[in-house]
Amino acid sequence: MVIALVGNKSDSATLATYKRKVTLNDAKKFAEENNLIFVGESSAQTNVNVNEVFDALYESKFCDNHYLF
């Protein structure tokens, strides 16, 4: 089984009311410790890193490696 860890709503970082619950470094560390693919943050609204998530999952499943961005 291949699992990716992706932070969502990266576009919300520009909103004045937005407060990050988990730092990017903490998320990356968690992913590494749990052998998860880490792609960073994404936004469906602005189409940031959406394709990269699926590309990383595909490569991990069919190319037998973990692709870290």
C-alpha positions in Angstrom: 0.0 0.0 0.0 1.2 3.4 -0.9 0.3 6.4 1.3 1.0 10.1 0.6 0.9 12.8 3.2 -0.2 16.1 1.7 -1.2 19.4 3.4 -4.2 20.9 1.8 -5.6 24.4 1.4 -2.1 25.9 0.9 -3.9 28.9 -0.7 -5.4 29.7 2.7 -2.0 30.8 3.9 -2.7 34.2 2.5 -5.8 34.7 4.5 -5.6 36.8 7.6 -7.6 34.4 9.7 -5.6 31.3 8.7 -3.4 29.7 11.4 -1.2 26.8 10.6 -1.9 23.7 12.8 1.2 21.7 11.7 4.5 23.1 10.4 5.8 21.9 7.1 8.9 20.6 8.8 6.8 18.6 11.3 4.8 17.1 8.5 7.9 16.1 6.5 9.5 14.6 9.6 6.3 12.6 10.3 6.2 11.3 6.7 9.8 10.2 6.9 9.3 8.5 10.2 6.3 6.6 8.9 7.6 5.8 5.4 5.0 8.0 3.7 5.4 9.9 0.5 5.6 13.6 1.3 4.6 16.0 -1.4 4.2 19.1 0.7 1.2 21.3 0.4 -1.5 21.5 -2.2 -4.4 23.5 -3.3 -7.3 22.3 -5.4 -8.5 25.8 -5.8 -5.2 27.2 -7.3 -4.1 23.8 -8.7 -0.8 23.8 -6.8 0.9 20.4 -6.4 -2.3 18.5 -7.3 -0.7 16.7 -10.3 2.5 16.2 -8.3 0.6 14.2 -5.6 -0.7 11.7 -8.2 2.6 11.6 -10.0 4.4 10.7 -6.8 1.8 8.0 -6.0 2.1 6.5 -9.5 5.9 6.5 -9.4 6.0 4.9 -6.0 3.6 2.2 -7.0 4.9 1.4 -10.4 8.5 2.5 -10.2 9.1 1.1 -6.7 10.6 4.2 -5.1 9.5 7.0 -2.8 9.5 10.3 -4.6 10.0 13.2 -2.2 9.4 16.8 -3.4 
